């Protein structure tokens, strides 16, 4: 079943249910706009100059037309520097049938469950920080990272004082040449020596995953583990290869990659305090072939493993304020950790003010070490990079 | 004890008694709702672990905002204060896993909502006029 079929079924179900039932439709939404300024380098946006191109808007609707059945959908648009461009996308649109609390399923464009923030990365009001931990949740990946076209199973059950919640999903994902994932892949492939690298094609096959949460008897404490598998990302990059005798030779690099990701999460709400930590590993197995001046070489396999983690503590005070401290580290390849291009570390101080029930203001300061998450797909970081740099981010969010 | 002192003591006792009386939480549902609700199930409804009644209808949660007694009831049944409760439901709602609870400033408006919505479950206090709804706690 293709993703088009799945979306069509979900839409048809929504429309037929609309005409058949009179149940109330609930709406919600949010709009946020931020500003990012860095002491050096361009991160996410044109941050060295200071940039307001950091915005997102979403409108969702929920409707229960039949017993145990809900239809949910959200339209979303975002802009993070050169990514997103406010092109509206169907963030999710699915039919949800709950057989009982222990078992239900969703069909359509569904949210991915992975760790604490993947399916709620847009929800500013659900966290203290403006930016989520570097490398693990990247705002530039928003167009593909949040949902898949497919199906999921979910449920929760109790075992004594322990409670468990599970989700398993499978579906297709979309990748665009202008996406953040494409930018990151281009940067990594370009490190092989290709000049004038240009991404001519990108695609992805399927994405499967499972998330399990364990709610411990200690109220407010939960642990999670997730597994994610990405099947067949393909990248086709063209450029030139310098040659001492013949000058630049045309070079094409074809890459096929599979990736698997494991994430372990802990979250603890203790009075006004919130403690959060996650550890993530990603293993990428790829096969690449270089074609120089029209002569194809052999497919060369390779394997790399990277990791990221963060630790965060935040506290509410004076009723409307929250302050947080986060340390995050991302390492692209565990065998290369000494060069700043291979990692990025972020020490982050955040302040949040809940101005009203529907309006939240945030500001934060980042001390950065490393440059791995600085993309240059569109020439944002063409010159030399500073490995030690600072950044401020602010955000204003309205939600209803 | 002379009269002025008696009056003063009586007033003091009345003041202390009044300050010790707390409104008890009342969990109410539509009178047509025949489901039985024990404490565990009630908690599961309020935190979104159960989204449908046994009869199949959608659970629609109704809460009071900026109400100290209602906040106490939330704490009792969900182990969350109103701020945490709102954040919890925003996580569910914006990720397509639940529907935001309806918020009311006035207990009478909340009770009127429960009276006309078969799937509604509301948190108020027993000082409100509960006629026309079914108290389940």
Interface residues (C-beta under 8 A of the other chain):
Chain A: X23 X26 X28 X30 X58 X60 X62 X64 X67 X68 X70 X72 X73 X74 X92 X94 X96 X98 X101 X106 X110 X111 X119 X120 X122 X123 X125 X126 X156 X158 X163 X165 X219 X220 X269 X316 X357 X399
Chain B: X40 X44 X49 X50 X51 X52 X55 X56 X57 X58 X65 X79 X80 X83 X84 X87 X90 X91 X93 X94 X95 X96 X97 X99 X100
